[in-house]
């Protein structure tokens, strides 16, 4: 007599297999979690750039700006 595998078992195995593959790629592609010592960084690299002012190239006027 031939034994058949229940379709639910096949679906569960496929879901676990796909989940394992996705988890592998997510874990291998995650950035390192090394801590950065702020004392060794250049203070200029930590500063935010000055925002573009009205009239300068690249400035996009918002509808909430006063006229």
LOMARBA-267202 format. One line per 10 residues: number of its first residue (from 1); their letters; for each residue z, x, y of N, C-alpha, C, CB. Coordinates in Angstrom, 3 decimals, always signed. Atoms other than C-alpha are relative to their C-alpha. Glycine has a CB too. Layout:
NUM = a = Z X Y Z X Y Z X Y Z X Y ~ ...
end
This chain:
1 = xxxxxxxxxx = +0.000 +0.827 -1.168 +0.000 +0.000 +0.000 +0.000 +0.890 +1.256 +1.211 -0.951 -0.016 ~ +0.141 -0.777 -1.222 -0.982 +1.318 +3.426 +1.020 -0.480 +1.038 -1.443 -0.109 +0.555 ~ -0.979 +0.362 -1.021 +1.774 +1.420 +6.074 -0.643 +0.135 +1.377 +1.275 +0.889 -0.106 ~ +0.531 -0.023 -1.364 +0.895 +0.617 +9.684 +1.118 +0.318 +0.979 -0.667 -1.351 +0.359 ~ -0.961 -0.313 -1.059 +2.610 +1.907 +12.804 -0.008 -1.146 +1.002 -0.341 +1.364 +0.699 ~ -0.136 +1.115 -0.940 +3.924 -0.770 +15.141 -0.604 +0.401 +1.357 +1.505 -0.412 +0.161 ~ +0.621 -0.332 -1.294 +1.938 -0.913 +18.436 +1.017 +0.355 +1.089 -0.845 -1.164 +0.472 ~ -1.045 -0.332 -0.970 +5.187 -0.786 +20.424 +0.442 +1.452 -0.110 +1.197 -0.914 -0.188 ~ -0.364 -1.401 +0.222 +6.039 +2.581 +18.875 -1.075 +0.912 +0.577 +0.200 +0.286 -1.508 ~ +1.103 -0.802 -0.539 +2.607 +3.930 +19.784 +0.049 +0.014 +1.526 -1.362 -0.548 -0.488
11 = xxxxxxxxxx = -0.078 +0.091 -1.465 +2.979 +2.681 +23.384 +1.171 +0.823 +0.530 +0.142 -1.472 +0.446 ~ -1.171 -0.763 -0.439 +6.466 +4.218 +23.688 -0.262 +1.500 -0.075 +1.224 -0.361 -0.850 ~ +0.311 -1.418 +0.151 +5.244 +7.586 +22.390 -0.971 +0.447 +1.092 -0.593 +0.281 -1.398 ~ +0.958 -0.348 -1.053 +2.309 +7.563 +24.837 +0.670 +0.054 +1.371 -1.151 -1.008 +0.023 ~ -0.711 +0.002 -1.287 +4.584 +6.674 +27.783 +0.872 +1.246 +0.118 +0.868 -1.281 +0.151 ~ -0.837 -1.196 -0.028 +7.002 +9.467 +26.875 -0.841 +1.268 +0.153 +0.844 +0.082 -1.272 ~ +0.880 -1.164 -0.087 +4.143 +11.941 +26.461 -0.556 +0.159 +1.417 -1.152 -0.125 -1.013 ~ +0.540 -0.058 -1.366 +2.562 +11.069 +29.822 +1.115 +0.337 +0.988 -0.674 -1.349 +0.385 ~ -1.139 -0.310 -0.873 +5.981 +11.123 +31.506 +0.404 +1.466 -0.096 +1.193 -0.887 -0.352 ~ -0.334 -1.416 +0.175 +6.680 +14.560 +30.042 -0.999 +0.916 +0.686 +0.070 +0.342 -1.473
21 = xxxxxxxxxx = +1.031 -0.807 -0.655 +3.374 +15.946 +31.287 +0.155 -0.067 +1.510 -1.405 -0.471 -0.412 ~ -0.200 +0.141 -1.452 +3.959 +14.541 +34.788 +1.235 +0.767 +0.443 +0.132 -1.490 +0.394 ~ -1.234 -0.716 -0.351 +7.517 +15.919 +34.847 -0.215 +1.511 -0.032 +1.140 -0.388 -0.960 ~ +0.280 -1.433 +0.093 +6.250 +19.346 +33.770 -0.718 +0.485 +1.253 -0.843 +0.308 -1.251 ~ +0.758 -0.424 -1.177 +3.744 +19.521 +36.634 +0.819 -0.123 +1.281 -1.274 -0.821 +0.125 ~ -0.842 +0.157 -1.191 +6.244 +18.228 +39.201 +1.020 +1.129 +0.068 +0.717 -1.373 -0.009 ~ -1.027 -1.045 +0.001 +8.917 +20.724 +38.160 -0.611 +1.380 +0.206 +0.788 -0.030 -1.311 ~ +0.605 -1.324 -0.158 +6.522 +23.678 +37.995 -0.596 +0.177 +1.387 -1.075 +0.223 -1.058 ~ +0.609 -0.101 -1.322 +4.994 +22.875 +41.386 +0.986 -0.106 +1.136 -1.027 -1.047 +0.158 ~ -0.987 +0.156 -1.066 +8.243 +22.421 +43.299 +0.272 +1.353 +0.663 +1.314 -0.609 -0.557
31 = xxxxxxxxxx = -0.260 -1.259 -0.699 +8.983 +25.045 +45.979 +1.360 +0.574 -0.392 -0.066 -0.210 +1.520 ~ -1.262 -0.653 +0.341 +11.761 +27.545 +45.507 +1.115 -0.518 +0.901 -0.127 +1.535 +0.124 ~ -1.148 +0.504 -0.748 +15.231 +26.609 +46.659 +0.866 +1.143 +0.508 +0.832 -0.942 -0.870 ~ -0.770 -1.129 -0.506 +16.244 +29.999 +47.999 +0.524 -0.319 +1.388 -0.853 +1.281 +0.025 ~ -0.575 +0.222 -1.318 +18.561 +29.903 +50.987 -0.539 +1.045 +0.964 +1.545 +0.046 -0.054 ~ +0.528 -0.883 -1.029 +17.307 +31.419 +54.226 +1.133 +0.364 +0.940 -1.179 -0.664 +0.772 ~ -1.008 -0.459 -0.947 +19.579 +33.527 +56.395 -0.595 -0.088 +1.398 +0.472 +1.457 -0.326 ~ +0.541 +0.215 -1.343 +18.994 +32.359 +59.973 +0.146 +1.226 +0.891 +0.685 -1.178 +0.649 ~ -0.202 -1.205 -0.819 +20.259 +35.681 +61.344 -1.156 +0.980 -0.141 +1.308 +0.689 -0.385 ~ +1.096 -0.941 +0.215 +17.280 +37.524 +59.867 -1.327 -0.519 +0.540 -0.135 +0.304 -1.473
41 = xxxxxxxxxx = +1.242 +0.567 -0.511 +14.655 +35.163 +61.325 -0.185 +0.327 +1.472 -0.022 -1.510 -0.207 ~ +0.340 -0.224 -1.395 +12.871 +35.742 +64.616 +0.325 -1.268 +0.796 -1.505 +0.389 +0.154 ~ -0.337 +1.195 -0.771 +14.318 +33.365 +67.260 -1.223 -0.732 +0.553 +0.910 +0.376 +1.134 ~ +1.216 +0.639 -0.517 +10.799 +32.727 +68.611 -0.612 -0.949 -1.034 -1.029 +1.068 +0.409 ~ +0.585 +0.850 +1.037 +9.735 +31.249 +65.245 +0.784 -1.297 -0.175 -0.060 +0.753 -1.325 ~ -0.820 +1.195 +0.124 +12.566 +28.704 +65.450 -0.182 -0.967 +1.166 +1.447 +0.389 -0.113 ~ +0.154 +0.844 -1.183 +11.624 +27.345 +68.888 -1.148 -0.982 -0.184 -0.236 +0.860 +1.247 ~ +1.067 +0.993 -0.005 +9.587 +24.182 +69.271 -0.976 +0.341 +1.116 +0.568 -1.438 +0.176 ~ +0.965 -0.262 -1.066 +6.338 +24.563 +71.226 +0.152 -1.030 +1.119 -1.442 -0.018 -0.555 ~ -0.053 +0.918 -1.139 +6.161 +23.021 +74.697 -0.993 -1.138 -0.238 -0.315 +0.745 +1.342
51 = xxxxxxxxxx = +0.944 +1.108 +0.176 +4.626 +19.547 +74.550 -1.097 +0.048 +1.060 +0.736 -1.351 +0.062 ~ +1.126 +0.028 -0.930 +1.256 +19.005 +76.180 +0.318 -0.992 +1.114 -1.332 -0.382 -0.730 ~ -0.287 +0.846 -1.159 +1.642 +17.575 +79.688 -1.238 -0.798 +0.389 +0.485 +0.851 +1.193 ~ +1.096 +0.840 -0.482 -0.473 +14.915 +81.345 -0.983 +0.851 +0.790 +0.535 -1.164 +0.871 ~ +1.048 -0.743 -0.692 -3.788 +16.334 +82.546 -0.452 +1.247 -0.740 +0.472 +0.381 +1.359 ~ +0.398 -1.178 +0.769 -3.873 +19.215 +80.051 -0.945 -0.421 -1.122 +1.244 +0.733 -0.576 ~ +0.909 +0.348 +1.108 -6.585 +19.370 +77.373 +0.801 -0.345 -1.254 -0.980 +1.170 -0.297 ~ -0.666 +0.417 +1.228 -5.524 +17.560 +74.210 +1.074 -1.035 +0.207 +0.589 +1.172 -0.670 ~ -1.023 +1.007 -0.280 -3.128 +15.178 +75.945 -0.576 -1.381 -0.253 +0.518 +0.117 +1.458 ~ +0.443 +1.359 +0.256 -3.434 +11.646 +74.662 +0.998 -0.937 +0.673 -0.118 -0.290 -1.542
61 = xxxxxxx = -0.894 +0.866 -0.766 -2.008 +9.106 +77.074 +0.415 -1.205 -0.841 -0.679 -0.464 +1.308 ~ -0.513 +1.159 +0.710 +0.206 +6.449 +75.560 -0.101 -1.223 +0.905 +1.462 +0.232 -0.460 ~ +0.058 +1.231 -0.792 +0.082 +2.839 +76.657 +1.314 -0.256 +0.715 -0.348 -1.192 -0.888 ~ -1.289 +0.206 -0.649 +3.768 +3.075 +77.611 +0.207 +0.940 +1.180 +1.117 +0.183 -1.001 ~ -0.142 -0.909 -1.129 +3.173 +5.874 +80.158 -0.174 -0.771 +1.304 -1.024 +1.156 -0.093 ~ +0.168 +0.683 -1.290 +3.674 +4.745 +83.749 -1.300 +0.439 +0.669 +1.204 +0.287 +0.931 ~ +1.241 -0.332 -0.719 +0.563 +4.645 +85.933 +0.261 +0.819 +1.232 -0.742 -1.255 +0.385
end
